[in-house]
């Protein structure tokens, strides 16, 4: 066979950020130290650390974790014992065990004295009935539930409100807060609530630290909650660190986890670091203020689990725009040994006002383990002269990070450098970072500034062992910045793997570039390599007009790269997937045998002129991309002179039609054909095609074309949309061309003439014609012929053969039913019918019964007599034979007489009147004559044995 040619036309990561800028972010977020212990009520707790006894990880301690420290693999796995994350209903009344104390009203307390007395007495539940301002810290050593009932529990000044050493539940709505104050140095122990043991559960409760006015660079505002040992559970609650104002210093933390084996679980809650305001007027001074971290930890075994929470670092405000070195607070600042798990919600570094650097979303100060899913992580925004903050900052230590379906973004800047989304270039960093799905994007800054990277692996460190994997993620640099930046120092250590990810921008290696071999080593042979016009290697994306692709075809199964598709096909094995890494023109490539392979265009385009590229073979798939005819009629040719069978074309766009020749079992799935001047689908000789779905339209003579039936071309349509633009659906010319069999789809013309048996047209309200399998409406009555029976369909367009109809089957005769009983003389009738449809199949005669007659007595009338058998037969019928008359009444001259005679056989009696005797002397009685006349009439009427008589009139004397 030769392929027919009918009217065919011809076919067709970012600028480098200085590490010193990171240094500003990394070390200016430090917090102050602790204060002297405070007087407490009730049982004493462990003393708070003083300025001389700061523990590792305190807000102002510069504790450096030991190298190689490993994070807890799954710290805090499983829920806390006897602790529920569910929120108890608000507004509950007093609970069992409520203390009755002096001054209590309505079952509650509203004075400091009553509140402290209830605690000291071991009350199980305390209800507030008014605001309570404590003069000093209240210490809790026994389990208790405190119902705030909309009121506030507070202390004056910066005093701690509660010191907790037992399981405590605080039910809102309501607020716990400390007052405003001043500070001249580190005051890490100034908090609203300190937990030294037990579990603190906050339900619908606000914890808010007061504002602090400082006088030194080490001053610090009050924190929200300090957890030294134990657990914290937040449900729909809010924790806010104290605001700070002064020449240097910083806002208070929201929550600080200090001791080991501590755990924070928060759901649907808000945690915010305290804001910092720098009142210094010195340009570029050294005493810049900072915002507090929302959540801060020391190193060690700690677990933080956040579900749908809004966590925000404290904002930084500089009075002088040139005070550019202050920092917004981090949303989460963690160290080695800490396990952080985030599901949903937002983590955002504190923003800047006027100047400074936005806070970090998550700052891994010395390593740790982090899992973030379906959330948003971003650096703080830099306003005016402020810099944007980093999204995720990996400063040092061993990391184990997985970020899934999450947006990670650097902070934007308006008049300074924007922030990097993910920074991994710290000293002695190691471990793995895996980003799956979502997006990693640097912040945007002014045109004059160096654009940040999406992922920054640049470092001056001598040892970098961290591995970064970007899997199905979109990575982009700020504005024109590189998607990924890597320094030469990272080439011998860290690895970067891009899997099904899109890089919007290049991957830049060092300021001098790198060799192709270096890039192969760095990327682990997982990404195609590019070179710019100067020979420097880049990969990930193409700078405008500057790149030549060296290995554009990737065997995804074997993990090998190839210069051409033909080369990749030669080395491929059965079942391999060949993926294109860039679009390509394959004009004059000829016949490509792709048997057993999947050709994944990967969103790219294959262009080829007419009759220059053919795909043949068995069991292959072409998917996910575009075939361009370069202005010609057909964009894709399937089959040639060798056997081609079992082909799937899936998820492709054709700029031109598809031509199928000498190829069987070709299935078109999710195919869009547009821009063709000929047929959208042409079934050439031996071309057998099934259209499963897609959109097919043409500007040519018809949407579909087939050769004559004798050439074995077949076209089945199961679904899809077919737009004719005023042209015929199918090329028609008598018997010259074949017809498709349509079983589904939507058409802009009537296709009744092409329906497969059992299918019907469903007109659409928009003027289109849908096709669907005929829905039978079987009638209840049976229809039959001599051999079979069935139910007819009530639908007007049903074309089903009798054998396809409901209940179709052969007759089965019953045992017969007597429909005419036989008699002694007459035959009867037995009828045989179908047990299913009741059609009469045949009849047979029943012989007459026959019997010996048994006659009853005589029966008679005036005309004769006879006998009758029980079967109705008569016999001995004959006329009467009478005997002699017998007078039963003598006649007189005035009255008639009567006489009778009987049949000698049956006994029938005949009665007759005797006339009046005229020779009898008159009696003068005239009534007798009348009676005899009447009697004569009765006898003549056939009344046997009638006797009339008259009384003779008396003789006149």
ABEGO torsion letter per residue (X at the ends): XBBBBBGBBBBXXEBBBBAAAAAAAAAAABBBBBBBBBBBBEBBBBBBBBAAABBBGBAABBBBBBBGBBBBABBGBEBBBGBBABBBBBGBBBBBGBBBBBGBBGGBBABAAAAAAAAAAGBABBBBABBBBBABBBBBABBBBBBAGGBBBBBBEABBABBBABBBBBBOBEBBBBBBBBBABBBAABBABBBABEBBBBBGBBBBBBBBBBABAABBBBBABBBABEBBBBBGBBBBBBBBBEBEEBBBBABBBABBGBBBBBBGBBBBBBBBBBABABBGBABBBBBBBABBBBBEBBBBBBBGBBBBBBBBBBABAABAABBBBBABBBBBGBBBBBBEEBBBBBBBBGBEBBBBABBBAAEEBBBBBGBBBBBBBBBEABBBBBABBBABEBBBBBBBGBBBBBBBBAABBBBBABBAABBGBBEBBBBBEEBBBBBBBBAABBBBBABBABBABABBABBBBBBGBBBBBBEABBABBBBAAAAABBBBBBBGBBBBEBBBBEAAEBBAAAAAAAAGGABBBBBBAAGBBBBGBBBBGABBBABABBBAAAGBBBABAAAAAAABBBGBBBBBABBBBABGAEBBBABGBBBBAGGBBBBBBBGABBBBEBGBBBBGEBBBAGGBABABBBEBABBBBGBBBBGBBBBEBBBBBGBBGBBBBGBBBBGBABBABBBBBGBBBBBABEBBBBABABABBBBBAAAGBBBBBABEBBBAGGBBABBBBEAABBBBBBAEEBBABBAAAABBBGBBBBBBAAGBBBBBBBBBBBBABBBBBAABBBBBBABAABABBAAABBGBBBBBBBAEBBABBBBAABBBBBBBBBAAAGBBABBBBBBBAEBBBBBBBBBBBAAEBBBBBAAGBBBGBBBBBBBBBBBABBBBAABBBBBBBBBAAAGBBBBBBBBBBAABBBAGBAAAAAAAAAAAAAAAAGBBGBBBBBBBBBBBX
